[in-house]
């Protein structure tokens, strides 16, 4: 357990969609809550996301996917984390994700939490703080 350190979150926009307003809103809310946030910018590949997460020594990856590629991107991120012995990095995300896909991603362990448009940022912050309680304090 690492004491007295901030939660580190990588906010990523994988894939081809160019809409990042939601990702930036979430990133700002996390910073305002005292977390260290790294934002990757648009059009990142899963490989770039995982490489950045490992280099930045983050606790959590937050993926924003609006392109419909969530059923490919989330599993690929998890596969790459496993290949790089970085499975301790949690994955959460949000975007335009149909209910059936939300359920499948969560049940298969490709994300620990998912949100859809209109989610309250305070709920996201609270979830992260609770999920990370054992890692940081």
NUTOR-946167 format. One record per residue (C-alpha): x, y, z; residue number from 0; residue in one letter. Coordinates in pm, whole numbers, plus 50000, padded with zeros to 5 digits. Layout:
BEGIN
{{X,Y,Z},NUM,"a"};
...
This chain:
BEGIN
{{50000,50000,50000},0,"x"};
{{50131,50339,49899},1,"x"};
{{50046,50602,50154},2,"x"};
{{50009,50974,50105},3,"x"};
{{50001,50975,49728},4,"x"};
{{49740,51093,49485},5,"x"};
{{49533,50861,49269},6,"x"};
{{49679,50866,48916},7,"x"};
{{49437,50836,48624},8,"x"};
{{49503,50820,48250},9,"x"};
{{49210,50954,48050},10,"x"};
{{49226,50825,47694},11,"x"};
{{49037,50872,47368},12,"x"};
{{49112,50556,47170},13,"x"};
{{48989,50507,46819},14,"x"};
{{48877,50738,46546},15,"x"};
{{48607,50951,46703},16,"x"};
{{48705,51313,46750},17,"x"};
{{48464,51420,47022},18,"x"};
{{48650,51469,47350},19,"x"};
{{48434,51711,47547},20,"x"};
{{48312,51439,47786},21,"x"};
{{48665,51310,47843},22,"x"};
{{48784,51662,47924},23,"x"};
{{48491,51722,48161},24,"x"};
{{48569,51400,48349},25,"x"};
{{48943,51477,48353},26,"x"};
{{48873,51820,48503},27,"x"};
{{48642,51673,48768},28,"x"};
{{48909,51420,48866},29,"x"};
{{49174,51693,48892},30,"x"};
{{48936,51907,49097},31,"x"};
{{48894,51608,49331},32,"x"};
{{49270,51599,49388},33,"x"};
{{49370,51324,49148},34,"x"};
{{49664,51340,48911},35,"x"};
{{49530,51314,48557},36,"x"};
{{49714,51243,48233},37,"x"};
{{49511,51309,47917},38,"x"};
{{49634,51133,47602},39,"x"};
{{49451,51340,47345},40,"x"};
{{49253,51212,47048},41,"x"};
{{49297,50911,46820},42,"x"};
{{49508,50688,47044},43,"x"};
{{49563,50322,46966},44,"x"};
{{49515,50067,47245},45,"x"};
{{49893,50012,47233},46,"x"};
{{49959,50383,47287},47,"x"};
{{49710,50396,47574},48,"x"};
{{49866,50101,47757},49,"x"};
{{50220,50224,47693},50,"x"};
{{50131,50566,47836},51,"x"};
{{49955,50410,48135},52,"x"};
{{50262,50203,48220},53,"x"};
{{50505,50490,48164},54,"x"};
{{50295,50725,48377},55,"x"};
{{50252,50463,48651},56,"x"};
{{49877,50517,48673},57,"x"};
{{49632,50334,48894},58,"x"};
{{49343,50356,48650},59,"x"};
{{49271,50401,48280},60,"x"};
{{48955,50590,48190},61,"x"};
{{48849,50527,47830},62,"x"};
{{48607,50749,47641},63,"x"};
{{48462,50567,47341},64,"x"};
{{48192,50724,47126},65,"x"};
{{48278,50555,46797},66,"x"};
{{48103,50223,46856},67,"x"};
{{48433,50037,46883},68,"x"};
{{48399,49966,47255},69,"x"};
{{48363,49587,47211},70,"x"};
{{48704,49583,47041},71,"x"};
{{48889,49855,47234},72,"x"};
{{48813,49749,47593},73,"x"};
{{48916,49382,47542},74,"x"};
{{49230,49490,47354},75,"x"};
{{49334,49728,47634},76,"x"};
{{49290,49447,47889},77,"x"};
{{49483,49203,47670},78,"x"};
{{49772,49449,47641},79,"x"};
{{49773,49516,48015},80,"x"};
{{49799,49143,48075},81,"x"};
{{50078,49102,47818},82,"x"};
{{50272,49379,47993},83,"x"};
{{50216,49242,48346},84,"x"};
{{50014,49553,48426},85,"x"};
{{49683,49393,48519},86,"x"};
{{49685,49588,48846},87,"x"};
{{49585,49897,48643},88,"x"};
{{49207,49919,48662},89,"x"};
{{48995,50010,48359},90,"x"};
{{48680,50220,48355},91,"x"};
{{48512,50404,48075},92,"x"};
{{48219,50571,47922},93,"x"};
{{48055,50673,47602},94,"x"};
{{47780,50563,47370},95,"x"};
{{47756,50201,47481},96,"x"};
{{47432,50002,47448},97,"x"};
{{47299,49837,47765},98,"x"};
{{47373,49482,47645},99,"x"};
{{47731,49578,47564},100,"x"};
{{47772,49752,47902},101,"x"};
{{47668,49431,48072},102,"x"};
{{47899,49214,47860},103,"x"};
{{48204,49440,47912},104,"x"};
{{48152,49441,48289},105,"x"};
{{48075,49068,48317},106,"x"};
{{48385,48976,48117},107,"x"};
{{48609,49200,48326},108,"x"};
{{48700,49437,48045},109,"x"};
{{48600,49731,48267},110,"x"};
{{48537,49771,48636},111,"x"};
{{48288,50055,48581},112,"x"};
{{48115,50218,48285},113,"x"};
{{47913,50535,48243},114,"x"};
{{47697,50672,47966},115,"x"};
{{47641,51034,47857},116,"x"};
{{47489,51248,48130},117,"x"};
{{47661,51062,48413},118,"x"};
{{47725,51273,48720},119,"x"};
{{48096,51341,48759},120,"x"};
{{48066,51328,49138},121,"x"};
{{47953,50965,49104},122,"x"};
{{48260,50889,48893},123,"x"};
{{48489,51057,49147},124,"x"};
{{48326,50868,49435},125,"x"};
{{48357,50534,49254},126,"x"};
{{48727,50593,49185},127,"x"};
{{48798,50699,49543},128,"x"};
{{48626,50388,49678},129,"x"};
{{48789,50157,49421},130,"x"};
{{49133,50298,49499},131,"x"};
{{49094,50309,49878},132,"x"};
{{49320,50006,49925},133,"x"};
{{49586,50133,49683},134,"x"};
{{49633,50489,49804},135,"x"};
{{49547,50687,50109},136,"x"};
